[in-house]
Amino acid sequence: VEDVAAQAEIAKGTVYLYFSSKEELIAQLLLQGLDLLLESLDAAFDEGVKRTASERLRRLADAYLEFAGERPNYFRLIMAYDRGQFQESISGELYQRIFDRSKEGLQWIMRAIEQGMQDGEFSSGNARERAGMAWAALNGVLVLFGHPLRRALLETDIEAIYAGVLDMILRDLHTAPPT
């Protein structure tokens, strides 16, 4: 709260005229970060341009990596929002807005996967489940590289690991499910 007040050049107490609690302030910052991320994902999907599903997924993944690198504070906030008692500390309406915006990000991945299945580029399957796996894998790379010890252990850069994981995801999407 002190940092927000200092940046806004207002007294600390003035912040509470706009936000009822520290958690509400964090929730509003989280919504702001999610909006920025969703703008990036929307631009990456680029619905007005004909692309393969693989191209769309690569663009979405690149946008996510760029967001995490260029806006690390928002990325960390997004990663941490559902820990602890956060849901209980803000209004149900505010939490639902955060949930809905978070779901929109996953839906971009789902849409690309559904496109790939419809076009015959990807094997059939559960698009939501596959999107969740892709998100978990790419997110795992970003979280892993957020820790200096883990970066040192891997002895490579985030871009190489991220690209490799994305390639594995795309290979899996192209592979027919076991019969």
TAFENBEL-V471327 format. One record per residue. N is the residue number from 0. RES is the residue in three letters. PSI is psi in whole degrees, -180 to 180 (* if undefined). D_FIRST is the distance of its C-alpha to the first C-alpha in Angstrom with 1 decimal. Layout:
[[N RES PSI D_FIRST] [N RES PSI D_FIRST]]
//
This chain:
[[0 VAL -40 0.0] [1 GLU -42 3.8] [2 ASP -42 5.4] [3 VAL -46 5.1] [4 ALA -43 6.1] [5 ALA -44 8.5] [6 GLN -36 9.9] [7 ALA -6 10.5] [8 GLU 47 11.9] [9 ILE 167 10.8] [10 ALA 150 9.9] [11 LYS -43 6.7] [12 GLY -28 9.0] [13 THR -31 10.1] [14 VAL -39 7.3] [15 TYR -5 9.0] [16 LEU -25 12.2] [17 TYR -27 11.7] [18 PHE 134 10.2] [19 SER -19 11.7] [20 SER 168 9.4] [21 LYS -38 6.8] [22 GLU -38 10.0] [23 GLU -39 10.9] [24 LEU -46 8.1] [25 ILE -41 9.2] [26 ALA -40 12.7] [27 GLN -39 12.6] [28 LEU -39 11.6] [29 LEU -45 14.4] [30 LEU -40 16.7] [31 GLN -45 16.3] [32 GLY -43 17.2] [33 LEU -39 20.0] [34 ASP -42 21.3] [35 LEU -42 21.6] [36 LEU -45 23.3] [37 LEU -36 25.6] [38 GLU -43 26.6] [39 SER -42 27.6] [40 LEU -38 29.5] [41 ASP -47 31.3] [42 ALA -37 32.4] [43 ALA -40 33.5] [44 PHE -41 35.6] [45 ASP 65 37.1] [46 GLU -30 39.1] [47 GLY -9 41.4] [48 VAL 134 42.8] [49 LYS 122 45.3] [50 ARG 157 44.1] [51 THR 162 45.1] [52 ALA -38 42.8] [53 SER -43 42.5] [54 GLU -43 41.5] [55 ARG -45 38.8] [56 LEU -40 37.4] [57 ARG -42 37.4] [58 ARG -41 35.6] [59 LEU -44 33.0] [60 ALA -42 32.6] [61 ASP -40 32.3] [62 ALA -38 29.6] [63 TYR -44 27.6] [64 LEU -43 28.2] [65 GLU -43 27.3] [66 PHE -48 24.0] [67 ALA -37 23.1] [68 GLY -39 24.1] [69 GLU -22 22.7] [70 ARG 61 19.3] [71 PRO -32 18.7] [72 ASN -43 14.9] [73 TYR -42 15.8] [74 PHE -47 18.8] [75 ARG -39 17.1] [76 LEU -44 14.7] [77 ILE -40 18.0] [78 MET -26 19.8] [79 ALA -6 17.4] [80 TYR -31 16.6] [81 ASP 21 19.6] [82 ARG 155 19.3] [83 GLY -142 19.0] [84 GLN 29 18.5] [85 PHE -46 16.4] [86 GLN -39 19.2] [87 GLU -17 19.6] [88 SER -2 16.1] [89 ILE 168 16.1] [90 SER 154 19.0] [91 GLY -37 22.2] [92 GLU -43 22.3] [93 LEU -42 18.9] [94 TYR -40 19.9] [95 GLN -39 23.3] [96 ARG -42 22.0] [97 ILE -45 20.2] [98 PHE -46 23.5] [99 ASP -42 25.7] [100 ARG -39 24.0] [101 SER -41 24.1] [102 LYS -33 27.8] [103 GLU -38 28.5] [104 GLY -44 27.9] [105 LEU -34 30.4] [106 GLN -29 32.8] [107 TRP -43 33.2] [108 ILE -44 34.5] [109 MET -43 36.7] [110 ARG -41 38.2] [111 ALA -42 39.2] [112 ILE -43 40.8] [113 GLU -41 42.5] [114 GLN -46 43.9] [115 GLY -38 45.2] [116 MET -41 46.9] [117 GLN -37 48.4] [118 ASP -5 49.7] [119 GLY 7 51.2] [120 GLU -37 49.1] [121 PHE 153 47.4] [122 SER 160 49.1] [123 SER 159 48.5] [124 GLY -172 45.9] [125 ASN 107 42.9] [126 ALA -39 40.5] [127 ARG -45 37.4] [128 GLU -44 38.2] [129 ARG -39 38.9] [130 ALA -40 35.7] [131 GLY -41 33.8] [132 MET -43 35.7] [133 ALA -45 35.1] [134 TRP -45 31.4] [135 ALA -43 31.3] [136 ALA -48 33.4] [137 LEU -40 31.5] [138 ASN -39 28.1] [139 GLY -40 29.6] [140 VAL -46 30.4] [141 LEU -42 27.0] [142 VAL -42 25.4] [143 LEU -47 28.3] [144 PHE -5 27.9] [145 GLY -8 24.2] [146 HIS 124 25.4] [147 PRO -39 27.3] [148 LEU -43 29.9] [149 ARG -38 30.9] [150 ARG -44 31.1] [151 ALA -39 33.5] [152 LEU -37 35.5] [153 LEU -22 36.2] [154 GLU 40 37.4] [155 THR 178 36.8] [156 ASP 161 34.3] [157 ILE -37 32.1] [158 GLU -40 34.1] [159 ALA -46 37.4] [160 ILE -44 36.1] [161 TYR -46 34.3] [162 ALA -40 37.5] [163 GLY -42 39.7] [164 VAL -41 37.7] [165 LEU -41 37.9] [166 ASP -41 41.6] [167 MET -42 42.1] [168 ILE -48 40.3] [169 LEU -40 42.6] [170 ARG -43 45.7] [171 ASP -40 44.9] [172 LEU -31 44.5] [173 HIS -23 47.9] [174 THR 135 49.6] [175 ALA 141 51.5] [176 PRO 154 50.3] [177 PRO 146 52.8] [178 THR * 55.7]]
//
